[in-house]
């Protein structure tokens, strides 16, 4: 496999239990979220390139070019030239979309690349786009029978999304997706140590 492009329509068709997510859950309060049953989700302080999981998410740019930060670290650990070749076949992508490539030299079998939103003050659909990143990655991982996945904190680096808000969105969307899809996938949000 050199890489696969998915749209949400294709993901829905490929997986019987995968459906489009509504956005009604976005306005739930923290107290309401706290009453939900425990899901296989945790926040860890770990280098995502060393994690023993089926898939890791890459906070990519829309051209799927090797960048700095987490993206650069993932490319280097996977083997930059092979990763770039695989990404070139799939680029460009839109913000909020995701594509999958092999993990190459990483411990993870797959890398799911997603383009997070640039923070422009919060009035340009940033939250919905960020939620779409997590949803798209989880749906692709599910289609590929991944039982474990790790995410970096998407858009909270050079894209400028406020870290506390990005963390809130990530935790909420991952928990919501796991519950709505009755998934037992072990998901970790890997914050830099």
MODAPE-V469351 format. One record per helix or strand of 3 or more residues. SS is the DSSP state (H for helix, E for strand). FROM is the first residue (numbers start at 1). LEN is the number of residues. If there is no record, write none. Layout:
ss:SS from:FROM len:LEN
ss:SS from:FROM len:LEN
//
This chain:
ss:H from:8 len:7
ss:H from:24 len:4
ss:H from:30 len:5
ss:E from:41 len:5
ss:H from:48 len:3
ss:E from:55 len:6
ss:H from:69 len:10
ss:H from:80 len:9
ss:E from:98 len:5
ss:E from:110 len:6
ss:H from:126 len:18
ss:E from:148 len:4
ss:H from:163 len:18
ss:E from:186 len:6
//
